[in-house]
């Protein structure tokens, strides 16, 4: 099989902006974490599909770090792109920025890494192109990608062992 040509991180970049409305909030009057996680999964899945141009599935939400609360009437900006690849998997980084629409001040409110797997027409894992960084941010995320990949593999093994253990109960 011919090796797929590598693609720049920027080719998979996706931007999405949402307004926080009252039904999106929790009992603390901040954006409900599950709602934000849904936004994150959507933009990340688009980045993954843009990178490999196939159907993709979410394999793992590797991390979602909530750094600052997002308030009603804030704008929520999400930016995602592929940062690292395996044979058939892609790591997608999502940066969430909250913008106070009255003051114009912005802050990074959350970050996330999600792993997706590319699928062929039979639903089997399919090879993906390698990715290469261009910007300083992309270079940093790419350089640290192998370490996150090793952590994912270790966590996956532990998760499988854990699921075998708990199915006994």
Secondary structure as the mmCIF struct_conf table of DSSP 4:
data_model
#
loop_
_struct_conf.conf_type_id
_struct_conf.id
_struct_conf.beg_label_comp_id
_struct_conf.beg_label_asym_id
_struct_conf.beg_label_seq_id
_struct_conf.end_label_comp_id
_struct_conf.end_label_asym_id
_struct_conf.end_label_seq_id
HELX_LH_PP_P HELX_LH_PP_P1 UNK A 2 UNK A 6
STRN STRN1 UNK A 7 UNK A 8
HELX_RH_3T_P HELX_RH_3T_P1 UNK A 9 UNK A 12
STRN STRN2 UNK A 14 UNK A 19
HELX_RH_3T_P HELX_RH_3T_P2 UNK A 22 UNK A 24
STRN STRN3 UNK A 25 UNK A 25
TURN_TY1_P TURN_TY1_P1 UNK A 27 UNK A 28
BEND BEND1 UNK A 29 UNK A 29
STRN STRN4 UNK A 30 UNK A 31
HELX_RH_AL_P HELX_RH_AL_P1 UNK A 33 UNK A 52
BEND BEND2 UNK A 53 UNK A 54
STRN STRN5 UNK A 55 UNK A 66
BEND BEND3 UNK A 68 UNK A 68
STRN STRN6 UNK A 71 UNK A 71
TURN_TY1_P TURN_TY1_P2 UNK A 72 UNK A 73
STRN STRN7 UNK A 74 UNK A 85
BEND BEND4 UNK A 87 UNK A 88
STRN STRN8 UNK A 89 UNK A 100
TURN_TY1_P TURN_TY1_P3 UNK A 101 UNK A 103
STRN STRN9 UNK A 106 UNK A 119
TURN_TY1_P TURN_TY1_P4 UNK A 121 UNK A 122
BEND BEND5 UNK A 123 UNK A 123
STRN STRN10 UNK A 125 UNK A 125
STRN STRN11 UNK A 131 UNK A 132
BEND BEND6 UNK A 135 UNK A 135
HELX_RH_AL_P HELX_RH_AL_P2 UNK A 136 UNK A 143
TURN_TY1_P TURN_TY1_P5 UNK A 144 UNK A 144
HELX_RH_AL_P HELX_RH_AL_P3 UNK A 145 UNK A 166
TURN_TY1_P TURN_TY1_P6 UNK A 167 UNK A 168
#
